[in-house]
């Protein structure tokens, strides 16, 4: 079936102005043109538009989408599968939020402090598990990681607020101290102690060797390193030095 630009706009929810723009930049050209340069689209263009909207939902730029659309069929299918998984993740996140809001409405002021942020904390656990679960379980054991997750889920509102503020304070200190303050100084050792205190929210009885091992992982693993180095260049290395200095006293 052939659709005019107005019909395609009504069918897809995309404005005619957007469709014309897609045509101008070569992202979605019409199948044919009629009198007065009226654009007409067929099934292939509808499927291409659907793919464009998939990618737009992922937040990709039009330039990036154009590049992906030139990939082969296998590559495009892989991209759509990835999109599907991300949509499922969004759905799960929404389900958790719905659960939290529903419980809030039902229980009101009787809702326990630790349950107020249940959905948010559950997402934190799942995100950490997806990013770092394999490495941390291999290094510290399943029991230790499970206990850390349990402690996070049981944090009260005030504890969640305190650990969040402490985590931010560590990043702020890294921005100020990295490259200018000796890790063995009082300020450096204090930063090491702050990190141990933050870690204790999730890790009971933090031991020196385990803490130092984790800090070394911050330097060795590019994902951890990227998180801390975003605060300041080589901040992960500086944090490790501060933690080492803290235990040396």
HELIX and SHEET records of a PDB file:
HELIX    1   1 UNK A    5  UNK A   12  1                                   8    
HELIX    2   2 UNK A   16  UNK A   24  1                                   9    
HELIX    3   3 UNK A   35  UNK A   37  5                                   3    
HELIX    4   4 UNK A   43  UNK A   57  1                                  15    
HELIX    5   5 UNK A   62  UNK A   69  1                                   8    
HELIX    6   6 UNK A   73  UNK A  107  1                                  35    
HELIX    7   7 UNK A  108  UNK A  110  5                                   3    
HELIX    8   8 UNK A  113  UNK A  115  5                                   3    
HELIX    9   9 UNK A  118  UNK A  140  1                                  23    
HELIX   10  10 UNK A  142  UNK A  153  1                                  12    
HELIX   11  11 UNK A  157  UNK A  177  1                                  21    
HELIX   12  12 UNK A  186  UNK A  199  1                                  14    
HELIX   13  13 UNK A  208  UNK A  220  1                                  13    
HELIX   14  14 UNK A  222  UNK A  229  1                                   8    
HELIX   15  15 UNK A  235  UNK A  248  1                                  14    
SHEET    1   A 3 UNK A   3  UNK A   4  0                                        
SHEET    2   A 3 UNK A  39  UNK A  41 -1                                        
SHEET    3   A 3 UNK A  32  UNK A  33 -1                                        
END                                                                             
